[in-house]
Amino acid sequence: MMSSLSDDRYATQRGRYLAKTTELRKPEAKAVAYAEKGFSSNGISKKLNVSESTVKGYMRRAMALYGLEIMETNLPSEEPPDYEKVRPEYYNKLNDTDREIWIEYVRRHSDKLPQEWMHEILESADMDESA
C-alpha cells in the first residue's frame, strides 16, 4: 500500500510540474507521470478514474507533441526528464513504423495541437514522403 501512495504523490507532483513546463494539460501531465512510473493505460485509467480510451488519447497527444519516447518508463534511480516539443527533424530520426504512428498521432490530434507547430511538422513530413 505504501508504494501506491508514493506513486500517487509522485504523479500529482510530477503532473503539476509537467503542466507548468509543457503544453500538456493537467490530466495529460498526470497520465504521463504515471506512465513514467511504468503504469499501463488500464492502470492509469483506474488511477485517474477515466476510461482507458481517454488515457490513450492523453498519451497520444503527449506523444504527438513530445515524441514517442515520452511513454518510456523511468528507472527509480533516473532523474525524470524535461520534455521539449519535437522539431520537424524528429520525423527523420524515426524508423518507418514509428514515423507512421507518430504522424497519425499528430494528425489525429490536430485540433488540440499548436497550429503553427503542427503545420510545420506535417509540411516537413509531407516533403519527406514526396521526395
C-alpha positions in Angstrom: 0.0 0.0 0.0 2.9 2.3 0.8 4.2 2.2 -2.8 0.8 3.1 -4.2 0.7 6.3 -2.1 4.3 7.1 -3.2 3.2 6.6 -6.9 0.2 8.8 -6.4 2.2 11.5 -4.7 4.8 11.3 -7.5 2.2 11.5 -10.2 0.5 14.5 -8.6 3.7 16.5 -8.1 5.2 15.5 -11.4 2.0 16.2 -13.2 1.9 19.7 -11.7 5.4 20.3 -12.9 4.8 19.0 -16.4 1.6 21.0 -16.7 3.6 24.2 -15.9 6.7 23.4 -18.1 5.0 21.8 -21.1 1.9 22.3 -23.2 0.2 19.3 -21.6 -3.0 19.9 -19.7 -3.1 18.7 -16.1 -4.8 15.3 -16.7 -2.4 14.5 -19.6 0.6 15.5 -17.5 -0.5 13.3 -14.6 -1.1 10.4 -17.1 2.5 10.9 -18.4 3.7 10.9 -14.8 2.1 7.5 -14.1 3.5 6.2 -17.4 7.0 7.3 -16.3 6.4 5.0 -13.3 5.5 2.1 -15.5 1.7 2.1 -15.3 -0.2 0.7 -18.3 -3.1 2.6 -19.9 -5.5 0.5 -17.9 -3.7 1.2 -14.6 -3.6 4.9 -15.4 -7.3 4.9 -16.2 -8.0 3.4 -12.8 -5.8 6.0 -11.0 -7.4 8.9 -12.9 -10.9 7.5 -12.8 -11.4 7.9 -16.5 -11.8 5.4 -19.4 -8.8 3.6 -20.9 -9.6 5.3 -24.2 -9.4 8.7 -22.6 -5.9 7.8 -21.2 -4.8 6.6 -24.6 -6.0 9.9 -26.1 -4.0 11.8 -23.4 -0.9 9.8 -24.2 -1.2 10.1 -28.0 -1.5 13.9 -27.7 1.6 13.9 -25.5 3.5 11.7 -27.9 2.5 13.9 -30.8 3.9 16.9 -29.1 6.9 15.5 -27.3 7.8 12.3 -29.2 7.1 8.6 -28.7 9.8 8.4 -26.0 7.5 10.2 -23.6 6.0 6.7 -22.9 9.2 5.3 -21.7 9.3 4.1 -18.1 12.0 5.7 -15.9 14.1 3.6 -13.6 13.8 4.6 -9.9 17.4 5.8 -10.0 16.8 8.0 -13.0 16.1 11.7 -12.8 12.7 12.4 -14.7 13.3 14.1 -18.0 12.3 17.6 -19.0 10.3 17.4 -22.3 10.6 19.7 -25.2 8.3 19.8 -28.2 9.7 17.8 -31.0 11.0 19.6 -34.1 10.4 18.7 -37.7 13.7 16.8 -37.9 12.3 14.3 -35.3 10.4 12.7 -38.2 13.7 11.8 -39.8 15.1 10.1 -36.7 12.2 7.5 -36.6 12.1 4.2 -38.4 9.3 3.8 -40.9 6.8 2.2 -38.5 7.3 4.7 -35.7 7.2 7.5 -38.3 3.7 6.4 -39.4 2.5 6.0 -35.8 3.8 9.5 -34.8 2.3 11.3 -37.8 -1.0 9.6 -37.2 -1.0 10.9 -33.7 -0.2 14.4 -34.9 -3.0 14.3 -37.5 -5.5 12.7 -35.1 -5.0 15.4 -32.5 -4.6 18.3 -34.9 -7.4 20.2 -33.4 -5.7 20.1 -29.9 -2.2 20.9 -31.0 -0.5 24.3 -31.6 -1.5 25.0 -35.2 1.7 26.7 -36.4 3.9 23.9 -34.9 1.6 21.2 -36.3 1.7 22.7 -39.9 5.5 22.9 -39.8 5.7 19.2 -38.7 3.2 18.0 -41.3 4.8 20.1 -44.0 8.2 18.6 -43.2 6.8 15.1 -43.2 4.9 15.6 -46.5 8.0 16.9 -48.2 10.0 13.9 -47.0 7.3 11.5 -48.2 7.1 13.1 -51.6 10.9 13.1 -52.1 
